[in-house]
């Protein structure tokens, strides 16, 4: 957590720690967040896939995210579709 690392997002240490903890490459990780600046941009800069979840606001016209969703359920559907596509 940011408390453990003594830094807050968008500091890349948070994202690097998540990648290390996952035990895989950045491109194999999916970061889900609701802030373009604090979540999506730093994740993309490290090579992670990303989903911008916007629940109480309109979807943005542009984003650095690989996908956008209006709920965590929709984000789950996106991840499942990516997993299915990678198997075929």
Protein Blocks (a to p, Z undefined) as FASTA:
>chain_A
ZZlnopacfbfklmmmmmmmnopafklpccddfbfklmmmmmmmnopacddddfkbccdf
bdfbfbdcfbfklmmmmmmmmmmmmmZZ
